[in-house]
Amino acid sequence: MSVKVGTVVEGSVASVKKFGAYVTLEGGEEGFIHISKVAREYVKNIEDYLKVGQKVEAKVLGTTKDGKWELSIKDLKSKGSDEGPSNQDFEKKLAKFMRDSGEKISAFKRRLDKKRGIRKRP
């Protein structure tokens, strides 16, 4: 099996550290999953998600400074999955947030200008 950026690979967890997990891939190559790439939610303790010897499937993101494959379980789950919101949902929520924020800032500025106008009069 050829390992390339963007492909999905399988392997087993060789060791778990506070900051991530080292994975031995099927072809004998080594990979690394950073703690931020384990799950879509915040991961406080990686050992709640990964154990030594556990089989994992991950997406190849690139290579690390020390030549290992940089892997992500989180990015694998985000493509074509029903888990979590889609990009369109995010865009809608962001647009609504921006619109609401603009309205709130405008209202705040009007109140502030009104107060300043009252204070300026003797």
C-alpha positions in Angstrom: 0.0 0.0 0.0 1.4 3.4 -1.0 1.1 6.2 1.5 0.3 9.6 0.0 -1.2 12.8 1.3 -5.0 12.7 1.4 -5.2 8.9 1.5 -6.8 6.9 4.3 -4.5 4.5 6.1 -4.9 1.9 8.8 -2.4 1.1 11.6 -2.1 0.3 15.2 -1.2 2.6 18.1 2.4 2.0 19.1 2.6 4.5 22.0 0.5 7.2 23.6 1.9 10.5 24.9 0.2 13.6 26.4 0.5 15.4 23.1 -0.5 12.7 20.7 -0.1 9.1 19.6 2.5 7.3 17.5 1.0 4.8 15.0 2.7 1.9 13.1 1.1 1.8 9.6 0.4 -1.4 7.7 3.5 -1.0 5.5 5.7 -0.6 8.6 6.0 3.1 8.3 5.4 5.4 11.3 2.8 8.0 11.7 1.8 10.5 14.4 -1.6 11.8 15.4 -1.5 15.1 17.4 -4.0 15.3 20.2 -5.9 18.1 18.4 -6.5 15.7 15.4 -8.0 12.8 17.5 -11.6 14.1 17.7 -13.8 17.0 16.7 -14.4 17.9 20.4 -11.8 19.1 22.8 -9.6 16.2 24.0 -8.2 16.7 27.5 -6.8 13.2 27.9 -5.8 11.3 24.8 -6.0 8.0 26.6 -9.8 8.4 26.8 -9.7 8.0 23.0 -6.7 5.9 22.1 -5.0 2.9 23.7 -1.7 1.1 22.8 -2.4 -1.7 20.3 -5.7 -0.2 19.1 -6.4 -0.4 15.4 -7.1 3.1 13.9 -8.0 4.5 10.5 -6.7 8.0 9.7 -6.2 10.4 6.9 -2.7 11.4 5.9 -2.1 15.2 6.2 1.6 15.4 5.4 4.8 14.6 7.1 6.2 15.8 10.5 9.6 17.4 11.0 11.1 14.1 12.0 9.8 12.3 8.8 6.8 10.5 10.2 3.4 10.7 8.5 1.1 13.3 10.0 -2.3 11.7 10.5 -5.8 12.8 11.5 -8.7 10.8 12.8 -10.8 14.0 13.1 -10.4 15.0 9.4 -11.4 11.5 8.3 -14.7 11.7 10.2 -15.5 15.2 8.9 -15.8 14.2 5.2 -19.2 12.8 4.2 -20.2 12.0 7.7 -23.5 12.8 9.4 -21.6 13.8 12.5 -21.6 17.5 13.3 -22.8 20.5 11.2 -22.0 20.8 7.5 -20.2 23.7 6.0 -23.4 25.2 4.8 -24.8 25.1 8.3 -21.7 26.8 9.5 -21.9 29.5 6.8 -25.6 30.2 7.7 -24.8 30.5 11.4 -21.8 32.7 10.7 -23.9 35.0 8.4 -26.6 35.2 11.1 -24.0 36.0 13.8 -22.4 38.7 11.6 -25.8 40.3 10.9 -26.8 40.2 14.6 -23.5 41.6 15.7 -23.7 44.4 13.2 -27.2 45.3 14.5 -26.1 45.2 18.1 -23.1 47.4 17.4 -25.3 49.9 15.6 -27.7 50.0 18.5 -24.9 50.4 21.0 -23.4 53.3 19.0 -26.8 55.1 18.7 -27.2 54.8 22.5 -23.7 56.0 23.1 -24.1 59.0 20.7 -27.4 59.8 22.4 -25.8 59.8 25.8 -22.9 61.9 24.6 -25.3 64.4 23.1 -27.1 64.7 26.4 -23.9 65.2 28.4 -22.7 67.9 26.0 -25.6 70.2 26.8 -25.1 72.6 29.8 
